[in-house]
Amino acid sequence: MEIAILLVVIAAIFITRSVKVVPQQNAWVVERLGKYNSSLAPGLNFLVPFIDKVAYKHSLKEIPLDVPSQVCITRDNTQLQVDGILYFQVTDPMRASYGSSNYIVAVTQLAQTSLRSVIGKLELDKTFEERDIINAQVVHAIDEAALNWGVKVLRYEIKDLTPPKEILLAMQAQITAEREKRALIAASEGRRQEQINIATGEREAFIARSEGEKQAAINNAQGEAAAITAVADATAQAIERVAAAIRQPGGQEAVQLKVAERAVDAYSKVAADATTTLIVPGNMSEVSALIASAMKMVGTGKGA
């Protein structure tokens, strides 16, 4: 009975040491008599009992590593507290086991030294503007060395950049001054544009008024010219009609009568004025002579 129990125990130990089930996204390093033999893939694997031994177990998943915060000095000699996080993955289990005694510590230290080197090449203002460039340079610097450790650095992200309190206050004052400057510039640009708009409006209004006055003057001149032309045409037509009437039979007598009437009207108007002394011709033949002279002028005009 005791022998059976012993055999069962030996069989269990034998199975335990010879059969290994590796989980997914894991890799186990097997040593045979103290020397690297193989890396076990996920699934069921068999070992030689008491000869093969699982020496290292590695996870092949992406691992986030918090890089401790550190003080970096920028190019313009400003201290800067930098905190970041690193993402890496084991790609070669054999090198991860024998390339470094502790690849996590090695990657962390290398990330810190690389970050200090990159920050030291930049001025303070550039460190806030070029985070992507800093991250890329840190990853490039770590990845070259991490290949010997069987590790692939995927990315590095800066979580926080904290300048000293004095620098932070100075930066806030600078930002405030810059915003006030922009506000003053915007206000002055608004006043300038307002003055330009007012001047443009006044100029356009003056041009419109002058154009209106010009058009009004043109219209008035054209109206006066048209009136003068109409009066001249009417006068000419009246003269033509009078001349035509004089040439008709009895026209001479009508003219003589008209002249006599005008002469009598003239004498009557002069006589109506109390301040005028009227001298009446003693001989009425003088009136006939006046009429004859007028008729002579009519006849002369007719002959012409």
PyMOL commands that set and color helices and strands:
alter all, ss='L'
color gray80, all
select helices_A, chain A and resi 2-18+93-98+103-119+124-129+131-149+165-247+251-272+285-303
alter helices_A, ss='H'
color red, helices_A
select strands_A, chain A and resi 19-22+26-32+35-40+43-46+52-59+63-73+79-90+151-162
alter strands_A, ss='S'
color yellow, strands_A
deselect
rebuild
show_as cartoon
